[in-house]
Amino acid sequence: MKNWIKVILVVCLLLFTLLIASLHVFVNLKGKEILTTRLEKALKREVTIASVKTTFFANICIRDIEVKGLFKIHEIYANGGLLNVFRKSYRFPLLRLVHPEADISLHSEMDKPAALLAAGQTNVTAANEAAAVIPTVQNTEPALKKISLPKFSISRLIIKDGRINLMDKVSADRNISFSVKDINAKIENLNFTGHGRTVTDFEIAGKIPWQNTDYEGKVEVSGWINLFKKDIDAVFKISDIDGVYLYPYYSKWVDLEKARIEKAKLNFSSAIQGLDNDVTATCHLELTDIVRRPRGPEEPQEKAERIADALLEIFREFNEGKIALDFKIKTKMDYPQFGFEDIRQAVEKQVASRRKGISVSVEKVALLPANLIRSTFKGFIGMFKAALDGVFATGKVFSDTVISPPPKAENKTSE
């Protein structure tokens, strides 16, 4: 009896080995063709792939994949990818993306309400003549698109040396572009199976190479999120921001030339906490370095320069010599909106307390940093949301193509 059990076990082991070997052969021979065809059908774009290979024991490696106009990835490594043919839900102990690169386009000028655009035609140096009160403006950009995700989980997602190229159309005739490079991320427990632990931990870091400075910006995001319960606890930091390079965002409200500002470096941090879809972001913005162009002995002082001097003095007095602003943003996780009513109130409070002869309305003065903050970080938020969107979409496409059983998956994934 024991001999029969041994024979059955040996036969089962041989059959399993033969099945795995057959899958290896099939994916190595046909995987590139099948994956290219399915990606082009799903994304409606041209797709190129250098190679699709398998490695021992049941891993898949995809080299130099590019979806034209969307992204390209030097290497995708899926640990245990072949074993998913035996499971109802797909599970990866490890998914590693090496040198992913994505291009993202925004259109800020399309998001500005008519009232704000009209107000923007008035230069800050002439704001003393304007009596109209600027209404509160909120970002009406839609939230992250809802995606019909397959049931899959990734125990650990590693992103190495990624890059995101961001281009924003800030006006009808002006674009601004910058990149976030050296993106390294570790994301633990991306679980969309509906079972087990649903809290996702993440650590993301990258660098921003500004075009006209000798320093680089740094981006850091860390914490955890529960997409099912809509809870979050995270910290978002951007340091060494080149405020002068981002001048197109607020050029309608301030004249850097007349204010004689040659360099402005800023830091931003936000502690984001959310429970049951209610999110509060406690933010801190600080001007860490500013360089003013010296005025010649015969040059008169422009009004913009006087306003800038007075504002900087007010902020220094209220923050123990620092030029900083603290504010809060309240929003919803399933429909995040970036409003700056709290920013405007915080600025108004400081300016109204110590105006010291500033001949400009409080509302106009408050609009300057508020609009700068909103426009600048709207771009970063859009980039971050697009990056998450890409992670989820990549997971969906990957699970629907590479890891499905070759013949049968055609029927299952064609729904």
NORPE-V898282 format. One record per residue. RES is the residue in three letters. SS is DSSP state (a for helix, b for strand, c for the rest). Layout:
res: <RES | RES>
ss: <SS | SS>
//
This chain:
res: <MET | LYS | ASN | TRP | ILE | LYS | VAL | ILE | LEU | VAL | VAL | CYS | LEU | LEU | LEU | PHE | THR | LEU | LEU | ILE | ALA | SER | LEU | HIS | VAL | PHE | VAL | ASN | LEU | LYS | GLY | LYS | GLU | ILE | LEU | THR | THR | ARG | LEU | GLU | LYS | ALA | LEU | LYS | ARG | GLU | VAL | THR | ILE | ALA | SER | VAL | LYS | THR | THR | PHE | PHE | ALA | ASN | ILE | CYS | ILE | ARG | ASP | ILE | GLU | VAL | LYS | GLY | LEU | PHE | LYS | ILE | HIS | GLU | ILE | TYR | ALA | ASN | GLY | GLY | LEU | LEU | ASN | VAL | PHE | ARG | LYS | SER | TYR | ARG | PHE | PRO | LEU | LEU | ARG | LEU | VAL | HIS | PRO | GLU | ALA | ASP | ILE | SER | LEU | HIS | SER | GLU | MET | ASP | LYS | PRO | ALA | ALA | LEU | LEU | ALA | ALA | GLY | GLN | THR | ASN | VAL | THR | ALA | ALA | ASN | GLU | ALA | ALA | ALA | VAL | ILE | PRO | THR | VAL | GLN | ASN | THR | GLU | PRO | ALA | LEU | LYS | LYS | ILE | SER | LEU | PRO | LYS | PHE | SER | ILE | SER | ARG | LEU | ILE | ILE | LYS | ASP | GLY | ARG | ILE | ASN | LEU | MET | ASP | LYS | VAL | SER | ALA | ASP | ARG | ASN | ILE | SER | PHE | SER | VAL | LYS | ASP | ILE | ASN | ALA | LYS | ILE | GLU | ASN | LEU | ASN | PHE | THR | GLY | HIS | GLY | ARG | THR | VAL | THR | ASP | PHE | GLU | ILE | ALA | GLY | LYS | ILE | PRO | TRP | GLN | ASN | THR | ASP | TYR | GLU | GLY | LYS | VAL | GLU | VAL | SER | GLY | TRP | ILE | ASN | LEU | PHE | LYS | LYS | ASP | ILE | ASP | ALA | VAL | PHE | LYS | ILE | SER | ASP | ILE | ASP | GLY | VAL | TYR | LEU | TYR | PRO | TYR | TYR | SER | LYS | TRP | VAL | ASP | LEU | GLU | LYS | ALA | ARG | ILE | GLU | LYS | ALA | LYS | LEU | ASN | PHE | SER | SER | ALA | ILE | GLN | GLY | LEU | ASP | ASN | ASP | VAL | THR | ALA | THR | CYS | HIS | LEU | GLU | LEU | THR | ASP | ILE | VAL | ARG | ARG | PRO | ARG | GLY | PRO | GLU | GLU | PRO | GLN | GLU | LYS | ALA | GLU | ARG | ILE | ALA | ASP | ALA | LEU | LEU | GLU | ILE | PHE | ARG | GLU | PHE | ASN | GLU | GLY | LYS | ILE | ALA | LEU | ASP | PHE | LYS | ILE | LYS | THR | LYS | MET | ASP | TYR | PRO | GLN | PHE | GLY | PHE | GLU | ASP | ILE | ARG | GLN | ALA | VAL | GLU | LYS | GLN | VAL | ALA | SER | ARG | ARG | LYS | GLY | ILE | SER | VAL | SER | VAL | GLU | LYS | VAL | ALA | LEU | LEU | PRO | ALA | ASN | LEU | ILE | ARG | SER | THR | PHE | LYS | GLY | PHE | ILE | GLY | MET | PHE | LYS | ALA | ALA | LEU | ASP | GLY | VAL | PHE | ALA | THR | GLY | LYS | VAL | PHE | SER | ASP | THR | VAL | ILE | SER | PRO | PRO | PRO | LYS | ALA | GLU | ASN | LYS | THR | SER | GLU>
ss: <c | a | a | a | a | a | a | a | a | a | a | a | a | a | a | a | a | a | a | a | a | a | a | a | a | a | a | a | a | a | a | a | a | a | a | a | a | a | a | a | a | a | a | c | c | c | b | b | b | b | b | b | b | b | b | c | c | c | b | b | b | b | b | b | b | b | b | c | c | c | b | b | b | b | b | b | b | b | b | c | a | a | a | a | a | a | c | c | c | b | b | b | c | b | b | b | b | b | b | b | b | b | b | b | b | b | c | a | a | a | c | c | c | a | a | a | a | a | a | a | c | c | c | a | a | a | a | a | a | c | c | c | c | c | c | c | c | b | c | c | c | c | c | c | c | c | c | c | c | c | c | b | b | b | b | b | b | b | b | b | b | b | b | b | b | b | b | b | b | b | b | c | c | b | b | b | b | b | b | b | b | b | b | b | b | b | b | b | b | b | b | c | c | c | c | c | c | c | c | b | b | b | b | b | b | b | b | b | b | c | c | c | c | c | c | b | b | b | b | b | b | b | b | b | b | b | c | c | c | c | b | b | b | b | b | b | b | b | b | b | b | b | c | c | a | a | a | a | a | c | c | c | c | c | c | a | a | a | a | c | b | b | b | b | b | b | b | b | b | b | b | b | b | b | b | c | c | b | b | b | b | b | b | b | b | b | b | b | b | b | b | b | c | c | c | c | c | c | c | c | c | c | a | a | a | a | a | a | a | a | a | a | a | a | a | a | a | a | c | c | c | c | b | b | b | b | b | b | b | b | b | b | c | c | c | c | c | c | b | c | a | a | a | a | a | a | a | a | a | a | a | a | a | c | c | c | c | c | c | c | c | a | a | a | a | a | a | a | a | a | a | a | a | a | a | a | a | a | a | a | a | a | a | a | a | a | a | a | a | a | a | a | a | a | a | a | a | a | a | a | a | c | c | c | c | c | c | c | a | a | a | a | c | c | c>
//
